[in-house]
Amino acid sequence: MRTPYQGLLQVISYNWPMFVISLALCLAATAGLLLVPMPAIVQYVIVGFIGLLLWLNLASTLAAHWVYDRSVLNKWTWLKPLFPNGAGKTANICSGLYESDLPLQQTFPGSVIISLDIYDALGMTAQAQRANASSQITTVPKVDPAALPFADGELDNVFMILSAHEIRQKVKRDAFFQEIRRVLKPGGKALLVEHHRDLANFTVFGPAFFHFLPKGEWLRLAALGGLEIEQRFSITPFVQVFLLRKRT
């Protein structure tokens, strides 16, 4: 069972250096205003800088609470209607955090859900490394996203729930989506759930929105993987869901 503030606390724990640095900058700037004589225009700039940092800290934590604690995202009610006949044999792609593993098993009890971890300590961000270190699950196999351990056309579905953006190198993302095309059956589906590098995420996450990828990159990768959009919808203004189908 998730606690009411679990998502919020996890986001803070994974990104705590950013919060510490920004709050330290706010304190230093405030001390400068109080202790150092300066022209009014400089004071206005510093006050604006403090306000911006405070806004980003507040907005990012509220957005995280909305997405991960208050929306339907982690209630999973949105998922089953996308696969009314069950999930068949599905690869669930994780990146150091395995929160989707048990809910998927519970949502599709008659299906074969195989969770795989594409986490790589040398290639992932510091946030992903902290998420990986906090996980209590050690049985999820770690795999190379460019070499998924399935035969050609073996899978009915591939789920990528807030994980694929952790593949930071373009060449690796390209190889991963080519692997998806290989392992999916004709007509098989790929579920992609991601924040986007867009205005909504920039408004609340500021420069941290560069951690996400733009919609155009996902569309490019979908085309590379021989996938076409079957459904698309939003969960809050910050998370987009693409249900993709392999062309027959």
Backbone hydrogen bonds in HBPLUS format (Angstrom, degrees):
<---DONOR---> <-ACCEPTOR-->    atom                        ^
c    i                          cat <-CA-CA->   ^        H-A-AA   ^      H-
h    n   atom  resd res      DA  || num        DHA   H-A  angle D-A-AA Bond
n    s   type  num  typ     dist DA aas  dist angle  dist       angle   num
A0006-GLN N   A0003-THR O   3.22 MM   3  5.11 171.4  2.23 114.0 112.9     1
A0009-LEU N   A0005-TYR O   3.01 MM   4  6.17 169.7  2.02 156.6 159.4     2
A0010-GLN N   A0006-GLN O   2.92 MM   4  6.09 150.2  2.01 147.6 156.3     3
A0011-VAL N   A0007-GLY O   3.00 MM   4  6.23 162.4  2.03 151.8 155.7     4
A0012-ILE N   A0008-LEU O   3.07 MM   4  6.36 160.3  2.11 151.4 156.8     5
A0013-SER N   A0009-LEU O   2.94 MM   4  6.11 156.6  2.00 143.0 149.7     6
A0014-TYR N   A0010-GLN O   2.91 MM   4  6.13 151.5  1.99 152.9 160.1     7
A0015-ASN N   A0011-VAL O   3.07 MM   4  6.11 140.7  2.23 141.5 151.4     8
A0018-MET N   A0015-ASN O   3.02 MM   3  5.68 127.9  2.30 120.5 132.0     9
A0020-VAL N   A0016-TRP O   2.94 MM   4  6.12 165.0  1.97 159.4 163.3    10
A0021-ILE N   A0017-PRO O   2.93 MM   4  6.07 165.6  1.95 151.6 155.3    11
A0022-SER N   A0018-MET O   3.03 MM   4  6.16 165.6  2.06 147.6 151.8    12
A0023-LEU N   A0019-PHE O   3.00 MM   4  6.11 161.4  2.04 149.3 154.3    13
A0024-ALA N   A0020-VAL O   2.92 MM   4  6.05 151.5  2.01 145.0 153.5    14
A0025-LEU N   A0021-ILE O   2.93 MM   4  6.18 152.4  2.01 147.9 155.3    15
A0026-CYS N   A0022-SER O   3.01 MM   4  6.29 149.7  2.10 141.1 149.4    16
A0027-LEU N   A0023-LEU O   3.00 MM   4  6.29 159.0  2.04 148.0 152.6    17
A0028-ALA N   A0024-ALA O   2.92 MM   4  6.15 160.5  1.96 149.3 154.8    18
A0029-ALA N   A0025-LEU O   2.86 MM   4  5.99 161.6  1.90 149.3 154.4    19
A0030-THR N   A0026-CYS O   2.93 MM   4  6.07 155.9  1.99 146.8 153.7    20
A0031-ALA N   A0027-LEU O   2.93 MM   4  6.13 158.2  1.98 147.1 153.1    21
A0032-GLY N   A0028-ALA O   2.97 MM   4  6.21 150.7  2.06 143.7 151.9    22
A0033-LEU N   A0029-ALA O   3.02 MM   4  6.33 152.5  2.10 145.5 152.2    23
A0034-LEU N   A0030-THR O   3.09 MM   4  6.36 153.0  2.16 147.8 154.8    24
A0035-LEU N   A0031-ALA O   2.91 MM   4  5.94 146.6  2.02 149.2 157.9    25
A0036-VAL N   A0032-GLY O   2.90 MM   4  5.24 156.4  1.96 140.5 144.6    26
A0042-VAL N   A0039-PRO O   3.13 MM   3  5.43 124.0  2.45 103.5 116.7    27
A0043-GLN N   A0039-PRO O   3.11 MM   4  6.48 154.3  2.18 149.0 156.8    28
A0044-TYR N   A0040-ALA O   2.92 MM   4  6.26 155.1  1.98 154.1 160.5    29
A0045-VAL N   A0041-ILE O   3.08 MM   4  6.35 154.9  2.15 142.1 148.5    30
A0046-ILE N   A0042-VAL O   2.93 MM   4  6.21 160.8  1.97 151.8 156.7    31
A0047-VAL N   A0043-GLN O   2.86 MM   4  6.09 160.9  1.89 152.4 157.9    32
A0048-GLY N   A0044-TYR O   2.90 MM   4  6.11 157.0  1.95 146.3 152.8    33
A0049-PHE N   A0045-VAL O   2.89 MM   4  6.15 150.1  1.98 144.7 153.4    34
A0050-ILE N   A0046-ILE O   2.89 MM   4  6.19 159.4  1.93 152.9 157.6    35
A0051-GLY N   A0047-VAL O   2.90 MM   4  6.12 162.9  1.92 149.6 154.7    36
A0052-LEU N   A0048-GLY O   2.89 MM   4  6.09 151.6  1.97 145.0 152.5    37
A0053-LEU N   A0049-PHE O   3.05 MM   4  6.32 163.9  2.07 151.1 154.6    38
A0054-LEU N   A0050-ILE O   2.93 MM   4  6.16 165.5  1.95 155.7 159.9    39
A0055-TRP N   A0051-GLY O   2.88 MM   4  6.00 155.5  1.94 144.1 151.5    40
A0056-LEU N   A0052-LEU O   2.95 MM   4  6.20 163.5  1.98 153.2 156.7    41
A0057-ASN N   A0053-LEU O   3.03 MM   4  6.27 157.9  2.08 149.7 155.4    42
A0058-LEU N   A0054-LEU O   2.96 MM   4  6.13 166.0  1.98 151.5 155.5    43
A0059-ALA N   A0055-TRP O   2.65 MM   4  5.69 170.3  1.66 161.2 164.2    44
A0060-SER N   A0056-LEU O   2.98 MM   4  5.70 158.1  2.03 134.0 140.9    45
A0061-THR N   A0057-ASN O   3.30 MM   4  6.31 157.2  2.35 137.3 143.1    46
A0062-LEU N   A0058-LEU O   2.97 MM   4  6.17 161.3  2.01 154.5 160.2    47
A0063-ALA N   A0059-ALA O   2.84 MM   4  5.95 159.0  1.89 149.1 155.4    48
A0064-ALA N   A0060-SER O   2.95 MM   4  6.06 155.9  2.01 140.0 146.9    49
A0065-HIS N   A0061-THR O   2.96 MM   4  6.16 155.7  2.02 143.6 150.1    50
A0066-TRP N   A0062-LEU O   2.91 MM   4  6.13 156.2  1.97 147.2 153.9    51
A0067-VAL N   A0063-ALA O   2.87 MM   4  6.08 171.7  1.88 157.0 158.6    52
A0068-TYR N   A0064-ALA O   2.89 MM   4  5.81 167.4  1.90 152.7 155.7    53
A0069-ASP N   A0065-HIS O   2.92 MM   4  5.10 141.8  2.07 129.5 137.4    54
A0070-ARG N   A0065-HIS O   3.09 MM   5  6.44 135.2  2.30 149.4 159.5    55
A0070-ARG N   A0066-TRP O   3.27 MM   4  4.76 135.0  2.48 106.7 118.8    56
A0071-SER N   A0066-TRP O   2.81 MM   5  5.87 119.2  2.19 158.7 172.4    57
A0075-LYS N   A0072-VAL O   2.97 MM   3  4.90 154.3  2.04 105.0 112.9    58
A0076-TRP N   A0072-VAL O   3.13 MM   4  6.28 130.7  2.39 158.6 164.7    59
A0079-LEU N   A0076-TRP O   3.27 MM   3  5.50 156.3  2.33 106.1 112.7    60
A0082-LEU N   A0079-LEU O   2.98 MM   3  5.57 146.1  2.09 117.2 127.2    61
A0083-PHE N   A0080-LYS O   2.95 MM   3  5.31 147.6  2.05 111.7 121.3    62
A0086-GLY N   A0083-PHE O   2.98 MM   3  5.35 157.4  2.03 124.8 124.2    63
A0112-VAL N   A0088-GLY O   2.78 MM  24  6.00 154.8  1.85 149.5 158.3    64
A0156-ASP N   A0089-LYS O   2.86 MM  67  5.32 155.6  1.92 149.4 157.3    65
A0157-ASN N   A0089-LYS O   3.36 MM  68  6.60 155.6  2.42 143.3 143.6    66
A0090-THR N   A0112-VAL O   2.83 MM  22  6.16 167.7  1.84 166.6 169.9    67
A0114-ILE N   A0090-THR O   2.81 MM  24  6.10 172.1  1.82 168.9 171.7    68
A0091-ALA N   A0157-ASN O   3.16 MM  66  6.52 156.9  2.21 143.1 144.2    69
A0159-PHE N   A0091-ALA O   2.79 MM  68  6.16 166.5  1.81 160.4 165.1    70
A0092-ASN N   A0114-ILE O   2.80 MM  22  5.81 163.3  1.83 132.8 138.3    71
A0116-LEU N   A0092-ASN O   2.91 MM  24  6.09 160.1  1.95 153.4 154.3    72
A0093-ILE N   A0159-PHE O   2.83 MM  66  5.93 166.8  1.85 165.3 164.8    73
A0094-CYS N   A0116-LEU O   2.72 MM  22  5.87 170.0  1.73 173.1 173.4    74
A0118-ILE N   A0094-CYS O   2.90 MM  24  6.19 170.6  1.91 156.6 153.5    75
A0101-ASP N   A0098-TYR O   3.17 MM   3  5.56 156.0  2.23 112.0 118.9    76
A0104-LEU N   A0100-SER O   3.05 MM   4  5.97 155.3  2.11 148.7 154.7    77
A0105-GLN N   A0101-ASP O   3.22 MM   4  6.50 154.6  2.29 146.1 153.1    78
A0106-GLN N   A0102-LEU O   2.97 MM   4  6.25 153.2  2.04 154.0 161.9    79
A0107-THR N   A0103-PRO O   2.81 MM   4  5.96 147.0  1.92 144.3 153.7    80
A0108-PHE N   A0104-LEU O   2.98 MM   4  6.03 155.2  2.04 147.8 152.9    81
A0111-SER N   A0108-PHE O   3.12 MM   3  5.47 166.8  2.14 118.8 121.4    82
A0117-ASP N   A0141-PRO O   2.77 MM  24  5.90 168.5  1.79 162.6 162.3    83
A0143-VAL N   A0117-ASP O   2.80 MM  26  5.93 156.2  1.85 147.5 153.3    84
A0123-GLY N   A0120-ASP O   2.92 MM   3  5.35 137.2  2.11 111.6 123.8    85
A0124-MET N   A0120-ASP O   2.93 MM   4  5.78 140.4  2.09 168.9 178.6    86
A0129-GLN N   A0125-THR O   3.04 MM   4  6.37 150.1  2.13 147.2 156.1    87
A0130-ARG N   A0126-ALA O   3.01 MM   4  6.31 153.6  2.08 149.4 155.4    88
A0131-ALA N   A0127-GLN O   3.00 MM   4  6.30 152.8  2.08 146.4 154.4    89
A0132-ASN N   A0128-ALA O   2.88 MM   4  6.07 158.5  1.93 147.5 153.2    90
A0133-ALA N   A0129-GLN O   2.96 MM   4  6.17 155.2  2.02 144.4 151.0    91
A0134-SER N   A0130-ARG O   3.11 MM   4  6.27 136.6  2.31 138.8 149.1    92
A0134-SER N   A0131-ALA O   3.17 MM   3  5.20 130.5  2.42  95.2 108.2    93
A0135-SER N   A0132-ASN O   3.27 MM   3  5.42 151.9  2.36 102.9 110.8    94
A0147-ALA N   A0144-ASP O   2.86 MM   3  5.27 164.8  1.89 120.9 123.7    95
A0150-PHE N   A0148-LEU O   2.85 MM   2  5.72 140.9  2.01 102.3  93.0    96
A0154-GLU N   A0151-ALA O   3.25 MM   3  5.36 146.0  2.37 134.9 126.6    97
A0153-GLY N   A0182-ARG O   2.86 MM  29  6.20 157.9  1.91 140.0 147.0    98
A0155-LEU N   A0183-VAL O   2.84 MM  28  5.81 171.7  1.85 164.9 164.6    99
A0185-LYS N   A0155-LEU O   2.87 MM  30  5.84 149.0  1.97 174.0 164.0   100
A0189-LYS N   A0156-ASP O   3.02 MM  33  6.55 149.8  2.11 153.3 154.2   101
A0158-VAL N   A0189-LYS O   2.90 MM  31  6.46 139.5  2.06 146.4 158.8   102
A0191-LEU N   A0158-VAL O   2.80 MM  33  6.25 156.3  1.86 156.3 164.5   103
A0160-MET N   A0191-LEU O   2.68 MM  31  5.80 155.4  1.74 165.2 171.8   104
A0193-VAL N   A0160-MET O   2.94 MM  33  6.27 163.4  1.97 160.9 157.8   105
A0162-LEU N   A0193-VAL O   2.81 MM  31  5.45 155.6  1.86 143.5 147.7   106
A0166-GLU N   A0163-SER O   3.06 MM   3  5.83 161.9  2.10 122.2 127.8   107
A0167-ILE N   A0164-ALA O   3.09 MM   3  5.80 168.6  2.10 120.0 123.4   108
A0172-LYS N   A0169-GLN O   3.04 MM   3  5.37 123.2  2.38 104.5 118.5   109
A0173-ARG N   A0169-GLN O   2.98 MM   4  6.36 153.8  2.05 153.2 161.6   110
A0174-ASP N   A0170-LYS O   2.86 MM   4  6.13 163.0  1.89 157.1 161.4   111
A0175-ALA N   A0171-VAL O   3.08 MM   4  6.26 159.9  2.12 139.8 145.1   112
A0176-PHE N   A0172-LYS O   2.88 MM   4  6.04 151.9  1.96 144.2 152.2   113
A0177-PHE N   A0173-ARG O   3.02 MM   4  6.30 163.5  2.04 156.8 159.0   114
A0178-GLN N   A0174-ASP O   3.02 MM   4  6.25 146.8  2.13 146.0 155.8   115
A0179-GLU N   A0175-ALA O   2.95 MM   4  6.19 141.4  2.10 140.4 150.9   116
A0179-GLU N   A0176-PHE O   3.09 MM   3  5.01 121.2  2.45  91.4 106.3   117
A0180-ILE N   A0176-PHE O   2.95 MM   4  6.35 146.5  2.06 143.5 153.2   118
A0181-ARG N   A0177-PHE O   3.11 MM   4  6.34 157.7  2.16 141.1 145.7   119
A0182-ARG N   A0178-GLN O   3.11 MM   4  6.35 147.4  2.22 135.9 144.8   120
A0182-ARG N   A0179-GLU O   3.04 MM   3  4.91 114.0  2.50  90.6 106.9   121
A0183-VAL N   A0179-GLU O   2.92 MM   4  6.19 162.5  1.95 161.0 163.1   122
A0184-LEU N   A0180-ILE O   3.10 MM   4  6.02 144.5  2.23 150.1 156.8   123
A0188-GLY N   A0185-LYS O   2.80 MM   3  4.95 158.1  1.85 131.5 131.4   124
A0187-GLY N   A0246-LYS O   3.21 MM  59  4.89 135.5  2.42 119.3 130.5   125
A0246-LYS N   A0188-GLY O   2.72 MM  58  5.39 168.6  1.73 166.2 170.1   126
A0190-ALA N   A0244-LEU O   2.78 MM  54  4.97 155.5  1.83 134.5 141.8   127
A0244-LEU N   A0190-ALA O   2.83 MM  54  4.97 171.0  1.84 155.1 155.5   128
A0192-LEU N   A0242-PHE O   2.87 MM  50  5.08 173.4  1.87 159.6 160.9   129
A0242-PHE N   A0192-LEU O   2.79 MM  50  5.08 168.3  1.80 158.2 162.1   130
A0194-GLU N   A0240-GLN O   3.01 MM  46  5.52 161.5  2.04 156.6 161.7   131
A0240-GLN N   A0194-GLU O   2.83 MM  46  5.52 176.2  1.83 155.0 153.8   132
A0197-ARG N   A0213-LEU O   3.06 MM  16  5.11 148.1  2.17 107.9 110.7   133
A0202-PHE N   A0198-ASP O   2.93 MM   4  6.11 152.0  2.01 150.3 159.5   134
A0203-THR N   A0199-LEU O   2.87 MM   4  6.01 152.6  1.95 151.7 157.9   135
A0205-PHE N   A0201-ASN O   2.78 MM   4  5.67 153.3  1.85 150.1 158.8   136
A0206-GLY N   A0202-PHE O   2.83 MM   4  4.61 141.3  1.98 124.9 128.8   137
A0208-ALA N   A0205-PHE O   3.18 MM   3  5.41 139.6  2.35 137.3 130.7   138
A0209-PHE N   A0206-GLY O   2.97 MM   3  5.95 170.7  1.98 130.6 133.3   139
A0210-PHE N   A0207-PRO O   3.10 MM   3  5.99 172.7  2.10 125.1 127.2   140
A0211-HIS N   A0208-ALA O   2.98 MM   3  5.74 166.9  2.00 120.3 124.6   141
A0212-PHE N   A0209-PHE O   3.04 MM   3  5.55 153.9  2.11 110.9 118.1   142
A0217-GLU N   A0214-PRO O   3.03 MM   3  5.49 134.7  2.25 109.0 120.2   143
A0218-TRP N   A0215-LYS O   3.05 MM   3  5.28 116.2  2.47 101.1 116.2   144
A0219-LEU N   A0215-LYS O   2.98 MM   4  6.32 156.4  2.03 155.4 162.8   145
A0220-ARG N   A0216-GLY O   2.94 MM   4  6.10 151.4  2.02 140.4 148.3   146
A0221-LEU N   A0217-GLU O   2.94 MM   4  6.18 159.4  1.99 147.6 153.0   147
A0222-ALA N   A0218-TRP O   2.84 MM   4  6.02 153.3  1.92 145.3 153.0   148
A0223-ALA N   A0219-LEU O   3.05 MM   4  6.27 160.4  2.09 145.8 150.1   149
A0224-LEU N   A0220-ARG O   2.95 MM   4  6.23 153.5  2.02 145.3 153.4   150
A0225-GLY N   A0221-LEU O   2.87 MM   4  6.11 143.5  2.00 144.6 154.4   151
A0225-GLY N   A0222-ALA O   3.13 MM   3  5.04 121.1  2.50  91.3 106.0   152
A0227-LEU N   A0222-ALA O   2.81 MM   5  4.95 165.9  1.83 152.7 150.5   153
A0226-GLY N   A0223-ALA O   3.09 MM   3  5.07 161.3  2.12 105.4 108.9   154
A0247-ARG N   A0226-GLY O   2.99 MM  21  5.97 167.0  2.00 169.5 170.7   155
A0228-GLU N   A0245-ARG O   2.91 MM  17  5.37 160.8  1.95 142.6 146.3   156
A0245-ARG N   A0228-GLU O   2.83 MM  17  5.37 161.6  1.86 152.4 157.5   157
A0230-GLU N   A0243-LEU O   2.77 MM  13  5.53 165.3  1.79 161.8 165.7   158
A0231-GLN N   A0243-LEU O   3.23 MM  12  5.02 157.8  2.28 134.5 138.7   159
A0243-LEU N   A0231-GLN O   2.89 MM  12  5.02 176.8  1.89 146.8 147.3   160
A0233-PHE N   A0241-VAL O   3.08 MM   8  5.36 153.3  2.15 143.0 151.0   161
A0241-VAL N   A0233-PHE O   2.76 MM   8  5.36 163.4  1.79 175.1 176.5   162
A0235-ILE N   A0239-VAL O   2.87 MM   4  5.27 165.2  1.89 147.4 151.8   163
